Amino acid sequence: MATIATIGPAGSHAWQAARQYDPTAQLLLLPNYADVLAALTDGQATCALLPAHNTREGRNRDFFRLLGHSQRVHWQDNVTIPVHLSLGSPANDDPIITVVGRPHFLRQCEEYLAARYPAADLLATHDLDRTINGLQGAGRTDFGLIEAEEAIHHYGLMLREREISPHNLTRFAVLGDHLPPASGYDATAVITRPLKDRVGLLYAMLGEFARRGINLLDMDSEIDPQSRKLSFFIEMEGHAQTPEIREALRHVEEEVIQEPGSIRILGTFPRVDIRTKIIKRCGFIGSGEMSQWFARRLTGEGYEVMLSGRSSELRPEEMIPLVDLVAICVPISATAAAIRQYGPLLQKNQALILLAGEAEVSLATALESTGPEVEVMLVHNLWGPKAASMKDKNVSLVRTPRSGLLCREFEAFLYKHGAVISQDTAPRHNLLMGVSQKLPSATAMALALTLRQHDLPLDEIERHATLTSAYSMLAMARIHYQNPRTYAEILACPGEGRRVVRDFAANLVRVLDLAEAENIPELCRLIEENRAALGEDFLHPTMEQALAVDSVLNSRRP
């Protein structure tokens, strides 16, 4: 039988958390944190359980100081319970002159005590048994005890008032003698030893995590009372043995702090969710690389993900009743047909997310093909499956009148991972995509066709071009080097974007006619009008950006 060491007495919140963690375990109740950790390291207990964080008082500094110096103890798991604190006393009508409680409970009830017992003496104790027994042995009836209701009854006291510290949750750390394996939805906690002062230290530390896409869940600092140096506590998403976290911690220790052994991994454990998730399961129609890319990141957020497609064993019609959110991620030309086929299968309390590059037809089809209680939203991610993360990547998001809580949760997932979200209407999305995708693709194809038509050697073109004028060659190479189906789909998709390309073609003919007529004054006038319309706020920073790109390209020339 397992033995859990924790702080007593019976009925305390720690006792309740230990019972919740393992109802069959034997409990070893001890008066203070040091004794609890000693019981674990001495082999008296299988594991230990101590409070780590509270919604009212924050991080339990006593716990972290002790754990930071205990090299053989590892944080393995968590139990979160609501903390219902009550006030008890020997009699209901006697005045309370002294209020007794554990230090953290007294801190959690500061507002209540200031309002109800402003003149009372506060007696903080880690050993409730000894303190309460001492007061009762001395015949004292003028004290109150702040504790769980069960603990108040344990000491034979009268219940005076319930729920004196509302909206109170405590997270208890489960401690053991080793780091557990990855669960697939983990977090890692680390602490530094007190560090020497250094300009930009914190900024540089955080940068190592940010550039690797590691999300920080919590961070705190504390001045060491002896050395007066700062130490940092950081909790991050991911298991301690993942390559990203191992590399980030190595760089922080070796390159940033530059002190070997300056970071101690306190533990790695299944992640504790702060916000309530409505979505439990996500299903994808389309099992290609982009669906798999999203599936990996959703799984990392604790969602269960199911993939279905033409080649998968699981069929979409089998998957849809099992999930809360359905994402259609298929080629643009197949999106509307997939919506018409599977949209009618969605029911109330489900959402349909269209991971698509065309908005007008896709959304109209979705709203027609699904019931009025099905949520609908379009998400157009402007990155491919080779992207390491979505941090600082653009995403166009088109809500509908039926975008509700499920859609907002998916949007929050994008935001959390650093995507730059643009809110669009369906026509505006297609018009902007015409400028940013259709037009460059069409221009690049036309340029390649022109080079073929005139049989121009490519190396000769580079020697006759400025760096800026070579940008079109870079775009042409990018489009023709990758999957042609992707760009064919972009060019062929319907909507407002087609108008952009047609208008560009007409304006190109107008410019060419003026050029061939050698009408330089009119060409100058058009350039001046364009410059005024584009504006200094756009032109100046964009010109600076172009010069910076020129500098990079020039440095890479052989």
LUMLUMDO-946887 format. One record per residue (C-alpha): residue number from 0; x, y, z. Coordinates in nm, 2 decimals, decimal comma. Example, Ala and Ser with C-alpha at 12.3 -4.5 7.8 and 13.67 -1.06 7.14 Angstrom:
SITE:0:1,23:-0,45:0,78
SITE:1:1,37:-0,11:0,71
***
This chain:
SITE:0:0,00:0,00:0,00
SITE:1:0,12:0,35:-0,09
SITE:2:0,20:0,60:0,19
SITE:3:0,15:0,97:0,14
SITE:4:0,33:1,21:0,37
SITE:5:0,15:1,55:0,42
SITE:6:0,07:1,81:0,68
SITE:7:-0,20:1,73:0,93
SITE:8:-0,44:1,72:1,10
SITE:9:-0,70:1,48:0,97
SITE:10:-0,96:1,67:0,78
SITE:11:-0,72:1,95:0,67
SITE:12:-0,71:2,06:0,30
SITE:13:-0,38:1,87:0,25
SITE:14:-0,55:1,56:0,40
SITE:15:-0,84:1,61:0,16
SITE:16:-0,60:1,65:-0,14
SITE:17:-0,41:1,34:-0,05
SITE:18:-0,73:1,14:-0,02
SITE:19:-0,84:1,27:-0,36
SITE:20:-0,50:1,18:-0,52
SITE:21:-0,51:0,82:-0,38
SITE:22:-0,81:0,71:-0,18
SITE:23:-0,65:0,38:-0,09
SITE:24:-0,32:0,52:0,04
SITE:25:-0,21:0,53:0,40
SITE:26:-0,16:0,89:0,52
SITE:27:0,13:1,00:0,73
SITE:28:0,03:1,33:0,89
SITE:29:0,32:1,55:1,00
SITE:30:0,34:1,90:1,15
SITE:31:0,56:2,09:0,90
SITE:32:0,70:2,09:0,55
SITE:33:1,05:1,98:0,65
SITE:34:0,92:1,67:0,83
SITE:35:0,71:1,58:0,52
SITE:36:1,01:1,60:0,29
SITE:37:1,23:1,41:0,54
SITE:38:0,97:1,13:0,55
SITE:39:0,99:1,10:0,17
SITE:40:1,37:1,10:0,15
SITE:41:1,41:0,86:0,45
SITE:42:1,18:0,61:0,28
SITE:43:0,89:0,64:0,53
SITE:44:0,65:0,75:0,25
SITE:45:0,60:0,66:-0,11
SITE:46:0,53:1,02:-0,21
SITE:47:0,46:1,35:-0,04
SITE:48:0,20:1,62:-0,09
SITE:49:0,24:1,99:-0,01
SITE:50:0,06:2,32:-0,11
SITE:51:0,24:2,49:-0,40
SITE:52:0,01:2,77:-0,52
SITE:53:-0,31:2,94:-0,41
SITE:54:-0,53:3,17:-0,61
SITE:55:-0,54:3,43:-0,33
SITE:56:-0,18:3,44:-0,20
SITE:57:0,01:3,31:-0,51
SITE:58:0,32:3,10:-0,49
SITE:59:0,39:2,92:-0,16
SITE:60:0,74:3,06:-0,11
SITE:61:0,81:2,83:0,19
SITE:62:0,75:2,53:-0,02
SITE:63:0,97:2,65:-0,31
SITE:64:1,26:2,75:-0,08
SITE:65:1,25:2,40:0,07
SITE:66:1,21:2,22:-0,26
SITE:67:1,49:2,42:-0,42
SITE:68:1,74:2,28:-0,17
SITE:69:1,61:1,92:-0,18
SITE:70:1,81:1,76:-0,47
SITE:71:1,65:1,41:-0,42
SITE:72:1,29:1,53:-0,43
SITE:73:1,10:1,58:-0,76
SITE:74:0,77:1,74:-0,84
SITE:75:0,57:1,47:-1,02
SITE:76:0,20:1,56:-1,02
SITE:77:-0,07:1,80:-0,90
SITE:78:-0,40:1,80:-0,71
SITE:79:-0,61:2,11:-0,72
SITE:80:-0,90:2,15:-0,47
SITE:81:-1,13:2,43:-0,36
SITE:82:-1,03:2,57:-0,03
SITE:83:-1,33:2,61:0,20
SITE:84:-1,20:2,79:0,51
SITE:85:-1,41:2,82:0,82
SITE:86:-1,38:2,99:1,16
SITE:87:-1,42:2,77:1,47
SITE:88:-1,39:2,85:1,84
SITE:89:-1,45:2,67:2,18
SITE:90:-1,78:2,86:2,22
SITE:91:-2,01:3,05:1,98
SITE:92:-2,06:3,35:2,20
SITE:93:-1,72:3,42:2,36
SITE:94:-1,52:3,71:2,21
SITE:95:-1,22:3,61:2,00
SITE:96:-0,90:3,78:2,11
SITE:97:-0,65:3,55:1,92
SITE:98:-0,69:3,39:1,58
SITE:99:-0,49:3,08:1,52
SITE:100:-0,40:2,93:1,18
SITE:101:-0,14:2,82:0,94
SITE:102:0,06:3,11:0,80
SITE:103:-0,08:3,07:0,45
SITE:104:-0,44:3,04:0,57
SITE:105:-0,41:3,36:0,77
SITE:106:-0,28:3,54:0,46
SITE:107:-0,57:3,40:0,25
SITE:108:-0,81:3,55:0,51
SITE:109:-0,66:3,89:0,54
SITE:110:-0,96:4,08:0,41
SITE:111:-1,20:3,88:0,63
SITE:112:-0,99:3,93:0,95
SITE:113:-0,94:4,31:0,88
SITE:114:-1,32:4,35:0,85
SITE:115:-1,44:4,12:1,13
SITE:116:-1,15:4,10:1,38
SITE:117:-0,92:4,40:1,33
SITE:118:-0,80:4,40:1,69
SITE:119:-0,73:4,03:1,72
SITE:120:-0,38:3,89:1,76
SITE:121:-0,28:3,65:1,48
SITE:122:-0,10:3,34:1,59
SITE:123:0,06:3,16:1,29
SITE:124:0,17:2,81:1,35
SITE:125:0,29:2,51:1,15
SITE:126:0,21:2,26:1,43
SITE:127:-0,17:2,29:1,49
SITE:128:-0,18:1,99:1,72
SITE:129:0,07:2,14:1,97
SITE:130:-0,08:2,49:1,95
SITE:131:-0,45:2,40:1,99
SITE:132:-0,37:2,14:2,26
SITE:133:-0,17:2,41:2,44
SITE:134:-0,45:2,66:2,43
SITE:135:-0,71:2,41:2,53
SITE:136:-0,49:2,28:2,81
SITE:137:-0,45:2,63:2,94
SITE:138:-0,83:2,67:2,95
SITE:139:-0,84:2,94:2,68
SITE:140:-1,18:2,99:2,52
SITE:141:-1,11:3,33:2,36
SITE:142:-0,94:3,20:2,05
SITE:143:-1,06:3,12:1,70
SITE:144:-0,92:2,87:1,45
SITE:145:-0,92:2,92:1,07
SITE:146:-0,92:2,58:0,90
SITE:147:-1,12:2,33:0,70
SITE:148:-1,45:2,25:0,86
SITE:149:-1,35:1,89:0,92
SITE:150:-1,03:2,00:1,10
SITE:151:-1,23:2,23:1,32
SITE:152:-1,46:1,94:1,43
SITE:153:-1,14:1,73:1,47
SITE:154:-1,03:1,96:1,76
SITE:155:-1,38:1,96:1,91
SITE:156:-1,44:2,33:1,83
SITE:157:-1,78:2,49:1,74
SITE:158:-1,83:2,60:1,39
SITE:159:-1,86:2,98:1,40
SITE:160:-1,87:3,08:1,03
SITE:161:-1,83:2,91:0,69
SITE:162:-1,66:3,01:0,37
SITE:163:-1,47:3,31:0,50
SITE:164:-1,23:3,32:0,20
SITE:165:-1,44:3,26:-0,12
SITE:166:-1,31:3,19:-0,47
SITE:167:-1,01:3,01:-0,32
SITE:168:-0,83:2,72:-0,49
SITE:169:-0,50:2,56:-0,38
SITE:170:-0,28:2,35:-0,60
SITE:171:-0,10:2,08:-0,41
SITE:172:0,23:1,94:-0,55
SITE:173:0,28:1,56:-0,54
SITE:174:0,65:1,49:-0,47
SITE:175:0,85:1,17:-0,54
SITE:176:1,20:1,05:-0,59
SITE:177:1,22:1,06:-0,97
SITE:178:1,09:1,26:-1,27
SITE:179:0,79:1,09:-1,44
SITE:180:0,78:1,00:-1,81
SITE:181:0,60:1,23:-2,06
SITE:182:0,22:1,22:-2,05
SITE:183:0,18:1,42:-2,38
SITE:184:0,04:1,72:-2,19
SITE:185:0,30:1,83:-1,95
SITE:186:0,46:2,12:-1,77
SITE:187:0,81:2,17:-1,62
SITE:188:0,91:2,38:-1,32
SITE:189:1,26:2,51:-1,27
SITE:190:1,43:2,75:-1,02
SITE:191:1,76:2,92:-1,04
SITE:192:2,00:2,96:-0,75
SITE:193:2,06:3,33:-0,64
SITE:194:2,22:3,50:-0,94
SITE:195:2,46:3,79:-0,97
SITE:196:2,31:4,11:-1,11
SITE:197:2,35:4,15:-1,48
SITE:198:2,20:4,40:-1,73
SITE:199:1,93:4,24:-1,95
SITE:200:1,95:3,90:-1,77
SITE:201:1,57:3,84:-1,74
SITE:202:1,51:3,97:-2,10
SITE:203:1,78:3,73:-2,24
SITE:204:1,64:3,43:-2,04
SITE:205:1,29:3,49:-2,16
SITE:206:1,42:3,52:-2,52
SITE:207:1,56:3,17:-2,51
SITE:208:1,21:3,03:-2,44
SITE:209:1,03:3,26:-2,68
SITE:210:1,24:3,18:-2,98
SITE:211:1,18:2,81:-2,93
SITE:212:0,80:2,86:-2,90
SITE:213:0,80:2,75:-2,53
SITE:214:0,50:2,90:-2,35
SITE:215:0,56:3,01:-1,99
SITE:216:0,28:2,94:-1,75
SITE:217:0,42:3,11:-1,44
SITE:218:0,72:3,32:-1,34
SITE:219:0,83:3,48:-1,02
SITE:220:1,14:3,62:-0,86
SITE:221:1,27:3,64:-0,50
SITE:222:1,56:3,80:-0,33
SITE:223:1,77:3,56:-0,13
SITE:224:1,77:3,70:0,23
SITE:225:2,14:3,60:0,29
SITE:226:2,31:3,70:-0,04
SITE:227:2,06:3,96:-0,15
SITE:228:2,07:3,81:-0,50
SITE:229:1,77:3,73:-0,72
SITE:230:1,65:3,38:-0,79
SITE:231:1,38:3,30:-1,05
SITE:232:1,11:3,05:-1,06
SITE:233:0,97:2,95:-1,41
SITE:234:0,70:2,70:-1,50
SITE:235:0,67:2,62:-1,87
SITE:236:0,47:2,40:-2,10
SITE:237:0,63:2,08:-2,21
SITE:238:0,82:1,79:-2,06
SITE:239:1,17:1,84:-1,92
SITE:240:1,31:1,59:-2,16
SITE:241:1,18:1,75:-2,48
SITE:242:1,46:1,87:-2,71
SITE:243:1,32:2,23:-2,70
SITE:244:1,32:2,26:-2,32
SITE:245:1,65:2,08:-2,28
SITE:246:1,82:2,32:-2,53
SITE:247:1,65:2,63:-2,39
SITE:248:1,77:2,54:-2,03
SITE:249:2,12:2,46:-2,15
SITE:250:2,14:2,80:-2,34
SITE:251:2,01:2,99:-2,04
SITE:252:2,26:2,83:-1,80
SITE:253:2,56:2,83:-2,03
SITE:254:2,51:3,14:-2,25
SITE:255:2,29:3,37:-2,05
SITE:256:2,36:3,31:-1,68
SITE:257:2,71:3,16:-1,76
SITE:258:2,71:2,97:-1,43
SITE:259:2,72:2,59:-1,44
SITE:260:2,46:2,43:-1,22
SITE:261:2,26:2,75:-1,18
SITE:262:1,93:2,59:-1,28
SITE:263:1,75:2,31:-1,09
SITE:264:1,46:2,13:-1,25
SITE:265:1,21:2,10:-0,97
SITE:266:0,98:1,87:-1,16
SITE:267:0,79:1,78:-1,47
SITE:268:0,43:1,68:-1,44
SITE:269:0,09:1,67:-1,62
SITE:270:-0,02:2,02:-1,69
SITE:271:-0,28:2,19:-1,47
SITE:272:-0,53:2,39:-1,68
SITE:273:-0,61:2,74:-1,55
SITE:274:-0,91:2,80:-1,79
SITE:275:-1,20:2,56:-1,84
SITE:276:-1,20:2,40:-2,18
SITE:277:-1,53:2,34:-2,35
SITE:278:-1,38:2,15:-2,64
SITE:279:-1,27:1,80:-2,55
SITE:280:-1,22:1,64:-2,90
SITE:281:-1,13:1,79:-3,23
SITE:282:-1,18:1,60:-3,56
SITE:283:-1,02:1,68:-3,90
SITE:284:-1,17:1,60:-4,24
SITE:285:-0,86:1,58:-4,45
SITE:286:-0,55:1,39:-4,32
SITE:287:-0,28:1,57:-4,51
SITE:288:0,03:1,75:-4,38
SITE:289:-0,16:2,07:-4,27
SITE:290:-0,41:1,87:-4,07
SITE:291:-0,14:1,67:-3,90
SITE:292:0,05:2,00:-3,82
SITE:293:-0,26:2,14:-3,64
SITE:294:-0,33:1,80:-3,48
SITE:295:0,02:1,79:-3,31
SITE:296:-0,03:2,13:-3,16
SITE:297:-0,39:2,07:-3,04
SITE:298:-0,27:1,74:-2,88
SITE:299:0,00:1,94:-2,71
SITE:300:-0,28:2,16:-2,56
SITE:301:-0,45:1,86:-2,41
SITE:302:-0,72:1,81:-2,68
SITE:303:-0,80:1,46:-2,82
SITE:304:-0,76:1,48:-3,20
SITE:305:-0,90:1,24:-3,46
SITE:306:-0,80:1,25:-3,83
SITE:307:-1,02:1,12:-4,12
SITE:308:-0,98:1,14:-4,49
SITE:309:-0,99:0,94:-4,82
SITE:310:-0,70:0,71:-4,71
SITE:311:-0,78:0,69:-4,34
SITE:312:-0,94:0,39:-4,17
SITE:313:-1,17:0,63:-3,97
SITE:314:-1,44:0,77:-4,20
SITE:315:-1,56:1,13:-4,15
SITE:316:-1,92:1,02:-4,10
SITE:317:-1,80:0,80:-3,81
SITE:318:-1,58:1,07:-3,66
SITE:319:-1,83:1,36:-3,66
SITE:320:-2,06:1,23:-3,38
SITE:321:-1,76:1,17:-3,15
SITE:322:-1,61:1,53:-3,16
SITE:323:-1,70:1,88:-3,04
SITE:324:-1,52:2,06:-3,33
SITE:325:-1,49:1,95:-3,69
SITE:326:-1,22:2,12:-3,90
SITE:327:-1,23:2,07:-4,28
SITE:328:-0,88:2,10:-4,42
SITE:329:-0,88:1,99:-4,79
SITE:330:-0,77:2,15:-5,12
SITE:331:-0,96:2,47:-5,20
SITE:332:-1,13:2,31:-5,50
SITE:333:-1,26:2,03:-5,28
SITE:334:-1,37:2,25:-4,98
SITE:335:-1,73:2,33:-5,09
SITE:336:-1,80:1,97:-5,19
SITE:337:-1,67:1,84:-4,85
SITE:338:-1,89:2,09:-4,67
SITE:339:-2,20:1,99:-4,86
SITE:340:-2,13:1,62:-4,79
SITE:341:-2,05:1,64:-4,42
SITE:342:-2,20:1,97:-4,30
SITE:343:-2,55:1,82:-4,25
SITE:344:-2,41:1,56:-4,01
SITE:345:-2,31:1,82:-3,75
SITE:346:-2,55:1,88:-3,46
SITE:347:-2,62:2,13:-3,18
SITE:348:-2,32:2,20:-2,96
SITE:349:-2,07:2,13:-3,24
SITE:350:-1,86:2,37:-3,44
SITE:351:-1,74:2,37:-3,80
SITE:352:-1,40:2,53:-3,86
SITE:353:-1,31:2,58:-4,23
SITE:354:-0,93:2,58:-4,27
SITE:355:-0,96:2,72:-4,62
SITE:356:-0,81:2,99:-4,84
SITE:357:-1,14:3,10:-4,99
SITE:358:-1,41:3,26:-4,78
SITE:359:-1,72:3,37:-4,97
SITE:360:-1,82:3,04:-5,13
SITE:361:-1,69:2,83:-4,84
SITE:362:-1,88:3,01:-4,57
SITE:363:-2,20:3,05:-4,77
SITE:364:-2,20:2,67:-4,83
SITE:365:-2,13:2,60:-4,47
SITE:366:-2,41:2,82:-4,34
SITE:367:-2,65:2,65:-4,59
SITE:368:-2,53:2,30:-4,52
SITE:369:-2,54:2,30:-4,14
SITE:370:-2,82:2,35:-3,89
SITE:371:-2,88:2,69:-3,72
SITE:372:-2,73:2,57:-3,39
SITE:373:-2,39:2,46:-3,54
SITE:374:-2,11:2,71:-3,50
SITE:375:-1,93:2,82:-3,81
SITE:376:-1,60:3,01:-3,86
SITE:377:-1,33:3,03:-4,13
SITE:378:-0,96:3,03:-4,05
SITE:379:-0,70:3,09:-4,32
SITE:380:-0,35:3,02:-4,20
SITE:381:-0,09:3,19:-4,41
SITE:382:0,19:2,93:-4,34
SITE:383:0,25:2,58:-4,45
SITE:384:0,32:2,25:-4,28
SITE:385:0,70:2,32:-4,27
SITE:386:0,66:2,61:-4,03
SITE:387:0,82:2,54:-3,69
SITE:388:0,54:2,73:-3,51
SITE:389:0,26:2,98:-3,57
SITE:390:0,44:3,25:-3,37
SITE:391:0,43:3,58:-3,56
SITE:392:0,26:3,41:-3,86
SITE:393:-0,04:3,58:-4,02
SITE:394:-0,39:3,42:-4,00
SITE:395:-0,71:3,56:-4,15
SITE:396:-1,01:3,48:-3,94
SITE:397:-1,37:3,53:-4,06
SITE:398:-1,64:3,50:-3,80
SITE:399:-2,01:3,45:-3,88
SITE:400:-2,32:3,53:-3,67
SITE:401:-2,30:3,16:-3,56
SITE:402:-1,94:3,18:-3,43
SITE:403:-1,98:3,10:-3,06
SITE:404:-1,79:2,97:-2,76
SITE:405:-1,63:2,68:-2,94
SITE:406:-1,50:2,90:-3,22
SITE:407:-1,37:3,15:-2,96
SITE:408:-1,18:2,87:-2,79
SITE:409:-1,02:2,77:-3,12
SITE:410:-0,93:3,14:-3,18
SITE:411:-0,78:3,15:-2,83
SITE:412:-0,56:2,85:-2,93
SITE:413:-0,43:3,05:-3,23
SITE:414:-0,37:3,36:-3,02
SITE:415:-0,19:3,17:-2,74
SITE:416:0,06:3,02:-3,00
SITE:417:0,15:3,37:-3,12
SITE:418:-0,04:3,39:-3,45
SITE:419:-0,11:3,74:-3,58
SITE:420:-0,49:3,74:-3,62
SITE:421:-0,67:3,96:-3,87
SITE:422:-1,05:3,98:-3,85
SITE:423:-1,20:3,99:-4,20
SITE:424:-1,54:3,97:-4,37
SITE:425:-1,56:3,70:-4,64
SITE:426:-1,55:3,94:-4,94
SITE:427:-1,26:4,15:-4,79
SITE:428:-1,07:3,83:-4,71
SITE:429:-1,09:3,72:-5,08
SITE:430:-1,00:4,07:-5,20
SITE:431:-0,69:4,08:-4,98
SITE:432:-0,59:3,73:-5,08
SITE:433:-0,62:3,84:-5,44
SITE:434:-0,35:4,10:-5,37
SITE:435:-0,12:3,88:-5,14
SITE:436:-0,16:3,54:-5,31
SITE:437:-0,34:3,54:-5,65
SITE:438:-0,16:3,83:-5,80
SITE:439:0,20:3,72:-5,70
SITE:440:0,12:3,37:-5,82
SITE:441:-0,02:3,49:-6,15
SITE:442:0,27:3,74:-6,20
SITE:443:0,53:3,47:-6,12
SITE:444:0,37:3,23:-6,37
SITE:445:0,35:3,50:-6,64
SITE:446:0,72:3,59:-6,58
SITE:447:0,83:3,23:-6,62
SITE:448:0,62:3,20:-6,94
SITE:449:0,78:3,52:-7,07
SITE:450:1,14:3,39:-7,00
SITE:451:1,06:3,07:-7,18
SITE:452:0,91:3,26:-7,47
SITE:453:1,22:3,47:-7,52
SITE:454:1,47:3,20:-7,43
SITE:455:1,65:3,42:-7,19
SITE:456:1,94:3,27:-6,98
SITE:457:1,86:3,31:-6,61
SITE:458:2,22:3,39:-6,51
SITE:459:2,22:3,68:-6,76
SITE:460:1,91:3,83:-6,60
SITE:461:2,08:3,84:-6,26
SITE:462:2,37:4,03:-6,40
SITE:463:2,14:4,29:-6,55
SITE:464:1,93:4,35:-6,25
SITE:465:1,94:4,55:-5,93
SITE:466:1,87:4,37:-5,61
SITE:467:1,53:4,52:-5,58
SITE:468:1,43:4,43:-5,94
SITE:469:1,54:4,07:-5,86
SITE:470:1,26:4,03:-5,61
SITE:471:1,03:3,91:-5,88
SITE:472:1,28:3,64:-5,97
SITE:473:1,28:3,52:-5,61
SITE:474:0,90:3,50:-5,60
SITE:475:0,90:3,32:-5,93
SITE:476:1,15:3,06:-5,80
SITE:477:0,96:3,01:-5,48
SITE:478:0,63:2,94:-5,65
SITE:479:0,78:2,71:-5,92
SITE:480:1,00:2,51:-5,67
SITE:481:0,71:2,40:-5,45
SITE:482:0,39:2,19:-5,50
SITE:483:0,23:2,32:-5,82
SITE:484:-0,12:2,21:-5,70
SITE:485:-0,10:2,46:-5,41
SITE:486:-0,06:2,76:-5,64
SITE:487:-0,30:2,63:-5,91
SITE:488:-0,56:2,61:-5,63
SITE:489:-0,49:2,96:-5,53
SITE:490:-0,52:3,09:-5,88
SITE:491:-0,84:2,90:-5,96
SITE:492:-1,04:2,97:-5,64
SITE:493:-1,35:3,19:-5,69
SITE:494:-1,44:3,52:-5,52
SITE:495:-1,34:3,89:-5,51
SITE:496:-0,97:3,80:-5,55
SITE:497:-1,02:3,73:-5,92
SITE:498:-1,12:4,10:-5,97
SITE:499:-0,78:4,21:-5,84
SITE:500:-0,59:4,01:-6,09
SITE:501:-0,81:4,13:-6,38
SITE:502:-0,78:4,49:-6,27
SITE:503:-0,40:4,45:-6,25
SITE:504:-0,39:4,31:-6,61
SITE:505:-0,60:4,61:-6,73
SITE:506:-0,38:4,86:-6,55
SITE:507:-0,07:4,69:-6,69
SITE:508:-0,20:4,74:-7,04
SITE:509:-0,27:5,11:-6,96
SITE:510:0,09:5,16:-6,84
SITE:511:0,24:4,98:-7,13
SITE:512:0,03:5,19:-7,38
SITE:513:0,17:5,51:-7,22
SITE:514:0,52:5,37:-7,22
SITE:515:0,51:5,27:-7,59
SITE:516:0,36:5,62:-7,67
SITE:517:0,66:5,77:-7,49
SITE:518:0,42:5,97:-7,28
SITE:519:0,67:6,05:-7,00
SITE:520:0,47:6,33:-6,84
SITE:521:0,16:6,11:-6,80
SITE:522:0,37:5,83:-6,65
SITE:523:0,52:6,07:-6,40
SITE:524:0,18:6,20:-6,31
SITE:525:0,06:5,84:-6,24
SITE:526:0,36:5,77:-6,03
SITE:527:0,30:6,10:-5,83
SITE:528:-0,07:6,01:-5,78
SITE:529:0,02:5,66:-5,67
SITE:530:0,28:5,80:-5,42
SITE:531:0,03:6,03:-5,27
SITE:532:-0,23:5,75:-5,24
SITE:533:0,02:5,51:-5,09
SITE:534:0,13:5,77:-4,84
SITE:535:0,46:5,85:-4,65
SITE:536:0,36:5,63:-4,36
SITE:537:0,37:5,33:-4,59
SITE:538:0,64:5,42:-4,83
SITE:539:0,92:5,53:-4,59
SITE:540:0,93:5,22:-4,36
SITE:541:0,87:4,99:-4,66
SITE:542:1,17:5,15:-4,84
SITE:543:1,38:5,10:-4,53
SITE:544:1,27:4,74:-4,53
SITE:545:1,36:4,70:-4,89
SITE:546:1,71:4,84:-4,83
SITE:547:1,75:4,60:-4,54
SITE:548:1,66:4,31:-4,77
SITE:549:1,90:4,44:-5,03
SITE:550:2,18:4,44:-4,77
SITE:551:2,11:4,08:-4,67
SITE:552:2,09:3,96:-5,04
SITE:553:2,41:4,15:-5,12
SITE:554:2,60:3,99:-4,83
SITE:555:2,50:3,64:-4,96
SITE:556:2,63:3,70:-5,31
SITE:557:2,94:3,49:-5,40
***
